[in-house]
Amino acid sequence: MSDAIRLLDIREDVLSTDEVLAAVADPTAGGTAFFIGTVRNHDQDKPVDRLSYEAHPDALAHLRKVAQRVCEDPAVTALAAVHRTGDLKIGDAAVIVAVAASHRGAAFAACRKLIDDLKSEVPIWKHQHFSDGASEWVGAH
């Protein structure tokens, strides 16, 4: 595993922005990009009341592969990613990622790649519960 990977986790506990920022603090970094994905109150014009996330038992291994790929960029000095599982309310943080890099452009690009690849490749599924009583699974390929 790359030394730049400082924190990777999938957990039911509330996520901490302070924990993630502390994990990527690096004196060689010229920029740090940070993303927080939060639970919104709608999806495609349908009101959402709440949602839950479930992760495949191998999800952390998939997240590690994604993080390794992002760290192949020599400009990346530190990386952290945490995703929440379980029941979440509107406004809760569902995922937090951060990347420190030698320059801001590299930090932004790596952070974007990290969250995009996490969402497309890591087997974590969202179960949305709508105000009308309906529900749907998102990301269950």
N, C-alpha and C positions, 0 to 999 in steps of 0.2 A: 504494500500500500504506500502511496506517495506520502512523503513527509508534509506536503502541503494540506493534506486532508486532516483537519483538526477535530471535526465533530460531524458524525453521521448518526442519526437515530430516527426511529419510528416508534412513537409512544402515545399512551393515553393521557399523559399529564399535560397540563397547560404549557404552551410553548413560551419561551422567554427570549425577547429580543436582546436583552443584556447578555445572556449566555452565548448567543450566536455571535454578537459583536465582539465579545471578549475572546471567543475562540479564534477569530480571524485577525485579531490585533497582531501586527507584524511591523517591525521597524524598517523593513526593506520595501514596504508597500508605499506607493505614491497615491493609491486610490483604493477605496473599498466600495463595492456596489452591494446593495441590500434589497431583498424583495420579501414582502409579507403577503401571503395569500389569505384573504379573510372570507368568512361565510357571508354571502350577500342575501338580501331578502327577496330575490327574484331570480328566475332563469327563463329566458325567452318569453318575457311578458307574463309569466305565471308567478304568483306570490309563493315564496318558500317560507315555511315556518321554522324548519330545523333540518339538520342533516346528520348523517353519521358516515364515518369512513371505516373500511375494513381493509386489512393488508394481508396479502399472501404470506405464508411463512418464509418464503425466500425473498421477500421484498427488500430487506436490508442488503442482501447480496447484490441485487439488481441496482440499488442505489449506489453501492460501492463501485460498481462497474461504470456507472454514469459519472461519478465523481472522478474516478481515475482518468477517464477520457478527457474531462475538462482540465485536469491537472497536467495533461500532456503539453499544454501551452506553457513554455518556459517563463512567461511573464506572470503566471499565477503563483503567488507566494503562500496563500492560505485559502481554505475553502471550508464551509460548514453548511449542513442541510439537515433540517429536522421536519418531520411530518407527523401530524397528530392523527390518531385513530379514536374510535368511539363516538359518542354523541357530542355534537357541537351546537352552539346557539348562534343566532345572527350576530355578526361582529367578532366572533372568536377567530383567532389565528389558526389556520389549518396547516400552513406550511411557511417556513422561514428559511431562506437561503442567503448566503453572503459569500462574496469572493473578494479577496484582497489581491492586488496585482501591482506590478511596477508602475503602471500608468492608468489613468481613469478609463481610457478607451478599452484597454484589455480587460479591466475589471468589469465594465458594463457588458462587454461581449461574452465574457465567461459566465457572468451571473445569468444572463439571458439564456445561454446554452444550458446551464445547469437546471434552471427551472423548466425550460421547454422539454429537455430530455427526461427529466424526472417525471413530468406529467405524461409523457408519451410512452415511456418504457418501464417505469416501476409499477408493479401490480398492486395498486391501491385503488379501491373502488369507493365511489361516493353514492350514498343512498339518500336522495332528496325527498323530503316530505312537504307536499304542497298544502296551501290553505284550504283547498277544496276536498282534502282527504286522499287525493291520489298520491302516488309516489313513483319514483323511477330510479334505476341504477344507472350511473354514469361511469364510463371507463371500464365496464365489464366486457372485455373483448371476448 
